[in-house]
Amino acid sequence: MTEAITEAAVDSSEEVSEERDDLGPLELHDSGTFQQVVNLLDIIDSESAKTDTTGAGLDMWKTLASVIITEKATTEPSVVINTLIHCLQVPKISTQCKVNIYNILQDIIQQEGELEEQCVQRLVAIASKEMREIPEMEGYMKAEVASDTLVALSRNHFSLVMYELQHHLKPLNLTDEFVIITLAKLANSNVFEFMPYMGITLATIFTMLRLANEAKIRQAICSAMETFCETVQFYLKHLEESVYPVMTEEQFALKVFPMYRYFMTVWLRHHNPEVKLGVIKSLKPMLGLLLPNDDLREQVYDYIPLLLAEYQGGLEALFVTQVLRQILELSVTTNTPVPQMQLHTIFTELHVQVCNKAPAQHQYSSQNLMEMVHCFIALARSYPKELMKFFFSQVETNKEAVRVGTLNLIRAIVSADEPRMSIRAIYLAIRVVKNTISDTRSKVRMAILRIIGQLALCGYQERIKGWGLKYVSVQLTLSTYKLTNRRENFYQRDLEERMVHKVTMDTVKIITSSVSGMTNEFWVRLLCYIMETDYMEALTPICISLTNLAEHQLHGQDVDVSVAGKSRQVDLPAPQKLLAHLLVLMSSPYKGEGRGIAMLNLLRTLSQSIAPSMADMWELEIPLLVRYLEEHTEFTWDQKAWEDKLIQFLRNSLKKTRGSSWSLRLSKELNNQIASFDSPSLEKGFLYRALGFTLATGLEASKVEVLLLELLYKTDYSNDFDSEGVIMCFGLCARGQVKTVLNVLHDFEERIQESEQSWQISAWQKDHPWRRETVKSALMVMYSCMASYCHPQLLLNLMDSPITAKIIHHYVSSCQDICLKMAFMKSVVQVTKAINNIKDLEDFHFAQKTTLTTIIVAVIKAEPTDNLVSPVRALAMEALSHLSKLKPFYSTEENSELMDISIHSVISLQLPGEDNESIKTLYANALSSLEQLMESLLQRQLDPKGLQEMVQGTCQETHSPCALTLVSHLAEVWLAVSENVPFTRTMLHSLMGRLQSRLSPRISATSKADIWHLAAVDPLMTLGTIHLLVQKLDENDKLPDFLPDLIHTLLLQLGSSHRPEAAPPVLKMWKLVHTTPLPEEMNLQRVTIKSMQLLFKRVKSQHLARALDEQAVWDLLQDIPGGCEPADQAVHAACGGPQAEAGRAGAQGHGLRSPELPHQQHSGLRGSEAAGVGGVQAEGMGSLDSSGDGSSPRHGSRGDRRAPLL
């Protein structure tokens, strides 16, 4: 490219001279600078080619070269510019290279500002020529940058550029496209300089309009006109800044109007959509000059039909509407409405655009709708009567889309913040709305509701009283009904109805927060809605709205001054009914968008109206309840704690109404609402509770009886939830009305006449016939629940009769199925707990204890002995455990019998399978109840003899697989026994006697009990118990009195453990339950050795420990049976012969037999004790390893202190 530029330098100069005779040849003063610029242009051109093929990564070099050329122009501007001009004249140079040169020239012009005139003239001539060449695809880009270069030059050389452009702008001669475009750019960049030429430019362009047949030139002229008019408007607003001769607005308008007329009548009808769009866009600035002129404005109105016709074409409707809006709004501002003869056409075309769905190709449908709304607002201000008459005719068509569109337009007209909107227009609009209120279609209903809300917001509250409020109330009820009675497979309808309900809620909120002078009818309707609706989601907004209304009324905003001064109360249909309903609903405060807080605020606002006596207390307590709900969420709150707070709030409120019938009326309302809630539900459960507390405070017993009796008759006792709710209600009521409750129950029992034929009471309850046992079960629990809540001072006099007597009567007079038995056991437990909770029982004797015990024992015996079918067994034993704590206490024989029956009932059961969770649960509950019963019975028999007798029954069942499970419970008994040290020592003596009697020669059995006692002795159980008791004794107790005899007894047992004999009962039981062998440590030899180690450790004698280690006593004991005798001698030697003998002599003084006289009779524990002692086996075995020192038997005791053995 460098060579081509150099060779063509002279030819280019000659061509320019031919174009402009006054320009001399181009002179290049500095060949070095020339060559540098050419080289840089070559780099730019090559990089541009690479960028086109490889992307924008190499654009950096192109930019860098351009910057270098621009910087070079700061020192040698003429040389650089002349070089660039020279390069533009090279014929073979590419279009892209020329574009790059023009861009560099624009940067230099902006940087340098004013240039040499000759240089500017040459550049203007060249740029003008290339701009006017017939543009190809690449040439169009060249023409555009050439045009921009002329505009850049015009900032400092306006006259030269303008002269060049005007030279090519001649009347009746169609100029080039870019001459028009450049003139528009020039006007936009040099507003004040261009104004003297504006008139001649507009006039000349107008003469070309008939000649412009191609789309491109028409688009260029339209765009230029848009720019010219905007420039003129800017000029007119800033006339004070102009130094040129001033043209008036009217002069400009007269120049523009002919073009506007031609555009509307000719070019707007062109088939090319781009030309149409260009014309429409140019109309807005042209109208800005034409409409302020009174004479021209009327002529503009004549062309409105042509504008409206464009809605039928393919043009984007938004641009047409924007022009129409401009005309209509200025007609309102200038108070020159459009001709009335055009109204119907305007109404119709705009209304169709609003009501019909916009074509898919229209991208600005939402913006167009907004422009339409503004058009109708302007029309409503000019022709309200005509517009509303048109709307009225449209809504009569009964088409949903037309009605909805019309109503939306009315709402927009109402909401328009237009001070000139007449009251008559609003009145007429309301008439149109009223004509549609019978329409039941969802979209129409929503549109009407929105209009009513908008009227309230805009201050037209008086206009919606009556019809508007009534319509809102009806829609609230209707939408609620449809939502609560929805049908399946109607999802779309349900969705629409939900939308209607939401709009209704929004409208109610608007009305109640903005309407003054609210009618009492609407207030009552909203209150009734709260108390009657089943659609709980609406409660929160309605409560908020009612709170707003009440605050308006209470502050005197909605009533006359005279009325406000007399009372601060709000009319309520039934204060007790409202409180009852809200109180129950508040038991689930986070449902329905947090209805709890809304309802509490409503109660606080209405406190003076509900109960003035409660108002002060509510002012203090309600904010605390609100704060609790605000501090929690539906995931963090506690249901029981919240209900307790509400009950306390209710009780405190009722205290303020003492001496009146307020609480009784509240009870009636609570009672009436029972049928309004589902079973089960949190609300209904709380309702029963609240009803019980309220009835307890009633003053008129006769009226309370009526309510209670009604409750008894209408309850469905086959529904466990309702039955339990009524039972709790009666119990709570008995706290303050115990005699009334008893009278009601007695009356109810007499009326139902306890005969088989009279248990179906169809007179009161036709829906569900009652079963005899179901009612009797409820009555039994009702009596016991009364006992739980009855005041202690009254309870003892009523306990035996009638409470317990009635419970027994209802049980024995029935067929006694499982449910009845469970209810009976539950009643017994509640009654006994109620008695035990009384602090000062004194000498109270429960007269019915024997009867209850007999019934319970019979129930236990009647249960299947091999399997579990119900919780009756566990409940019966639980009842016996509570009965055992009441006077008269069971005798020893009775305790033994109850223990024997209970253990036999549980121990005979089959173990549950691993896959039967329900039976496993029943089994675990039965064992737990048996443990509880045993502990209760043993608490009355804490002497040694009594314990021996009480645990006798356990040994008789050691053949059962269940026995191994019971040993842990007996271990807890022995651990409790070990707290009494003297008793523990006595038991150790008895246990040694048990082991010695087993090692003695067989004696003759004199009775069946002797045979059983001898057969049941289990040395492993006994040894485990000894180990446990010694371990639990105080460490400071050296056991000096019977230590030698105890050691010798253990040695005898150790020697006998090697004899071949039948496996003891414990080993038999282990094999029945476990598939694995008995653990190695659970054998007589190891248990005996561990017990001996524990004894010697307790002695804490270093001398003894050293002697045992030196003689390897523990190793000898682990060996064959022959090791027992040397070990015995070693132990005695270590302990000391004389001392040991003295110890044994002392032991005989305590009733123990000497080891040398094993045949002597000993009156120790009976055989039954052994099994009971053995009950600690599991616990004892588990503690064997921990009780020793854990080291090898050679190590002996690890005690530091030395003490003599005796």
Residue, then its C-alpha position, 0 to 999 in steps of 0.5 A: m500500500t505504501e508504494a501505491i500511495t507514493e505513486a498516486a500523490v501527484d495524480s490525486s493532487e491534480e484531481v482535487s484541483e479539477e474539483r475545486d479550481d481555487l485549491g493549489p496542489l498538495e504539498l508534503h513538506d516532510s517526507g520523513t513524517f509522510q513515510q511514518v504515517v504511511n507505514l502506520l496506516d499500512i499496519i492499521d490496514s493489515e491488522s484490520a484484515k487480520t482482525d476480520t479473519t482471526g477475530a479481535g485479538l489483534d485489534m490492539w496493534k491497530t489501536l496503537a498505530s492510530v494513537i501514534i498518528t494522532e500524537k504525531a499530529t500534535t507536533e506537525p498537524s498540517v503534515v499529518i493531515n495533508t498526508l492523510i488527505h493524500c492517502l484518501q485520494v489514492p484510487k487503489i486504497s481499500t474502503q476499510c483503509k479510508v474508514n480508518i483514515y476518516n476515524i483518525l482525522q476525526d480524532i485529530i480534529q477533536q484534538e486540535g480544534e481549528l486547522e489551516e483553512q486550505c487543509v480544511q477546504r481540501l478535506v471538506a471537498i474530498a469528504s463531500k465527494e465520497m459522501r455523495e457517491i452511490p453507496e454500496m454495502e462497503g461504501y455506505m460505511k465510508a459515506e457515514v464516516a465521511s459525514d461524521t468527519l464533516v460534522a466534526l469539522s463544523r464545530n470550528h469551520f461551520s461556514l465552510v462545511m455548511y457552504e459545501l452542503q448548501h451547494h448540493l441542496k437545490p430546490l426541485n432537485l433531489t439531493d443525495e441521501f447523505v446530504i440530508i443526513t449530514l444536514a440533520k447531524l449538523a443541526n443537532s451539533n450546532v443548533f444556534e449556528f444552523m438556525p439561520y439556514m433552517g428555513i431555507t433548508l426546510a423549504t428546499i427539502f419540501t420541494m424534493l418530497r414529490l421526487a423522493n420515491e425510494a424508501k431510503i431517501r424517504q426514511a432519511i428525510c423523515s429522520a432529518m425532519e424529526t431532528f430538525c423539529e427537535t432542534v427547533q424546539f430546543y432553540l425556542k426554549h433557549l432563545e436568550e442564548s442565541v446571537y443570530p436573528v430570531m425566528t418565531e415559533e409560528q414561523f417554524a410551524l408554518k414551515v413544518f405544516p406542509m411537510y406534516r400534511y404531505f407525510m400524513t396524506v402520502w407517505l403514511r400510506h406507503h407500503n413499506p413498513e420502515v417508511k411508515l415507522g419513519v413517518i410516525k416517529s417524525l410526527k411527534p416532534m412536528l406536532g410539538l411545533l404545530l399543536p400550540n398554534d391555534d390555526l394549525r391545531e384544527q387542521v391537525y385534527d382533520y388528519i386524525p382518521l388517517l392516523l387511526a387507520e394505521y391500527q389496521g395495518g402491520l405497524e407497531a400500535l405503540f407509535v400510533t398511540q403515542v402520536l394520538r395521545q399527544i394530540l388528545e392531551l394537548s387538546v385538553t391543555t389548550n381547551t380545544p377538544v377534537p371535533q365531536m364527529q370524530l369521537h366515535t371513531i376514536f372511542t371505537e379504535l382505542h377501545v378495540q385495542v384495549c379489549n382485544k389481544a395484541p398481535a404476536q408481532h407487536q413487541y410493545s403491547s403493555q406500553n401501548l396499553m398504558e398509552m391507551v389509558h392516557c388517551f381515554i383519560a384525556l377523552a374523559r376530561s374533554y367528553p365525560k358524558e360521551l365517553m361514559k355513554f360509549f362505555f355503557s353501550q359496550v358493557e351491554t354486549n355481555k362479552e367478558a373481554v369487553r366488560v373487563g377492558t371497559l371496567n379497567l379503563i373506568r378504574a384508570i379514569v377514576s385513579a387519574d390524578e386529574p384536578r379537572m376530572s369532573i364529579r359528573a364523570i365519576y358519577l357516570a362511571i359508577r352508573v356503568v359499573k353498577n350495570t355489571i354487578s350482576d355478572t358472576r364471571s371471575k374477571v368481571r368481579m375482580a374488575i368491579l372490586r378494583i374500581i370500588g377500592q380505587l374509588a375509596l382510595c381517591g376520596y370518593q367514599e360517599r359514592i361507594k356507600g350502599w351498593g359498593l360496600k354491599y357488593v364487597s360483602v357479597q363477594l367476600t361471602l361468595s368467594t369463601y363459599k366457593l373455596t370451601n365447597r370446591r369440586e375436584n377437577f376444577y383447578q382453573r376455577d379454583l385458581e380464579e376464585r382464589m384470585v377473586h378472594k385475594v382482590t376482595m381482601d385487598t379491597v376490604k383492607i383499602i376500604t377499612s383504612s381509608v373510608s370515613g363515615m363507614t356504615n354500620e352495615f358493613w361493619v356488622r357484615l365483616l364481624c359476621y364473616i369472621m364468626e361464620t366463615d370456614y375459609m380460615e385464610a381470610l381471617t387475618p386480613i379481615c381482622i386487620s380491616l376490622t381493627n382499622l374500622a374500629e380505630h376510626q370509630l373509636h377515635g371519632q373519625d367516623v361518627d358525629v361529634s355528638v355521638a362520639g362524645k357519648s360512647r367509645q363503644v362499637d356495635l357488636p352483634a354478640p360480644q360473647k360470641l365474638l370473643a369465644h370464636l376468636l379465642v378458639l381460633m387463636s389456639s392456632p395463632y400461626k395459621g392463615e398468615g399469622r391470625g393470632i396477632a391480628m385477632l389479639n389486636l382486634l380484641r384489644t381495640l374492641s375491649q370497651s365494646i366486648a366487656p368494659s370491665m376487662a378493658d384495662m386488664w386487656e390493655l396490659e396482657i394482650p401486648l404480652l401475648v402479642r410479644y410472645l407470638e412475635e418472638h416465636t414462629e410456627f416452628t419454635w413456639d410451644q403449643k401447650a405453653w401458648e394454650d396455658k397463656l390463653i387459658q390464664f388470659l381467659r381466667n383473668s378476664l372472667k374474674k373481672t366479670r364476677g357477679s354477672s352472667w357474662s361467663l355463662r353467656l360465654s359458655k353458651e357461645l363456646n358450647n354452640q361452636i363445638a359443632s363448627f370445628d373438626s375432630p380432631s383439631l387443635e382448635k376443638g381441643f382447646l375449645y373443650r378446655a376453655l368451656g370447662f374453665t368458663l363453666a367452672t366460674g358460672l354462678e347459676a348452677s341450674k343453667v350450668e346444669v342445662l349446658l352440661l346436660e346438653l353437652l352430654y347428649k350431643t357428644d359422639y362417644s364413639n369418637d375418642f377425641d370428642s369423648e376425651g374432650v367432654i371428659m376434660c371439660f367436666g373435670l375442669c368444670a368440677r373444680g368450681q362446680v363439683k356438686t353441679v357436675l355430680n347432679v348432671l351425671h346422676d340426671f344423665e344416668e337416670r334418663i338413659q335408664e341403664s337397661e339394654q334397650s335404652w342405650q340408643i337415644s334417637a331423640w337427641q342423637k340420630d346420627h350415631p347410636w351409642r354402645r352401652e360400653t362406650v358410654k359407660s367407659a366415658l362415664m367412669v373416666m368422667y368421674s375419675c377426671m372429676a377427682s383429678y380436678c376437684h378441690p382437695q377439701l371436697l374430694l375426700n368426702l366424695m371419693d368413696s361415694p359417689i365417685t368410686a362407687k359409680i365407677i365400680h357400678h358402671y364397670v360391673s354392670s357392663c359386659q366388660d370388654i377390653c375398652l371398658k377394662m382399660a377405662f376402668m383401670k384408667s379411672v382407678v389410677q386417676v382416683t388414687k393419684a388424686i388421693n395421693n396428691i392431697k397433702d394432709l390425708e391424716d387417717f383417711h381410709f379408702a373404703q373401696k380399696t378392697t373392692l377395687t383390688t378384687i376387681i383388678v386381680a380378677v382382670i389380671k387372672a382373666e388375661p391370657t397366660d401365654n400371650l399379650v393382646s392388650p395393655v390391660r395387664a400393664l394398666a391393672m398392675e399400674a392401678l395396683s401399685h397406686l392402690s398399694k400406697l393408700k390406707p388400709f395397707y395390704s397385709t403381708e399375705e396380701n402383698s405376697e398374693l398380689m406379687d405372686i399373681s402379677i409375676h405369674s401373669v407376666i413371667s408366663l408370657q412368650l417373648p415377643g418376636e423381633d419383627n412385632e413392634s406392637i407386642k414388644t411395646l406391650y411386653a415392655n410396658a408390662l415389665s415396667s408396670l410389674e417393676q413399679l408394682m414390686e417396688s410399691l409392695l416392697q416399700r411396705q415390707l422392708d424388714p428381712k423377714g418381709l423381704q424373704e416372704m415377698v421375693q419368694g414368688t420370684c424363685q418359683e418362676t425361674h423356669s420361665p424365659c422371662a426370669l432373666t429379664l426380671v433379675s435387673h428389677l430385683a437388683e434395684v430392690w437389693l440396691a435399695v436395701s443396701e442403703n440400710v447397713p444393719f439390715t445389709r449385715t443381717m441379710l449377709h448372715s442369712l445368705m451365708g446360711r442359705l449356702q451352708s444349708r445347700l451344702s449340708p446333707r439332704i433333710s426330709a421334706t415336711s411340706k410342699a413348700d419345703i420341697w419347693h424351697l430346697a429345689a429353688v436354691d440357686p448358689l449362683m444367684t445367692l453368690g451374686t447377691i452376696h457380692l453386691l451387698v459386700q460391694k455396697l457396704d461402707e468401705n470403713d466397715k471391716l466386717p470383723d464379726f463374720l469375715p472368717d465364717l464368710i470366707h470359709t463358706l465361700l471356700l466350701q462353695l468353691g470346693s463343691s462347685h467342682r462336683p458333677e451335678a445337674a445344671p442350676p436353674v440359672l444355667k437352664m434359663w440361659k440356654l432357653v433364652h440365649t444361643t451362645p454359651l454362658p459367659e466364662e465369668m458367670n460360673l460358681q467358681r469364678v463368682t466365688i473367687k471374685s467374691m473372696q478377692l473383694l472381701f480381702k480387698r475390703v480388709k486392706s491389710q498389706h500383711l494379708a495381701r503379701a501372704l496371699d501372693e507369696q502362697a499363690v492362693w488365687d492360682l491354687l483356687q483356679d486349679i483342680p478341686g484338690g487345690c481347695e484344701p491347701a488354699d483353705q489352709a493358706v487362707h487360715a494361716a494368713c488370717g491367723g488361727p486363734q483370731a479366726e477361731a475367735g471370729r467364728a466363735g463370735a459368728q456363732g453368737h450371731g446365729l451362724r453355724s460354724p463351718e466345722l458343724p455344717h450339719q447343725q440346724h440353722s434358722g436363716l432365710r427360707g428357700s424362697e429368699a434364695a431366688g429373690v436374692g438371685g434376682v440380683q444376678a445380672e447386676g451382680m455379675g456385671s459388677l464382679d470385674s469392677s469390684g475386684d482390683g482388675s489385676s492378676p490374682r497374684h497381685g492380691s489387694r492394692g490397698d495402702r492402709r494396713a489394718p488387722l483382719l480382726 
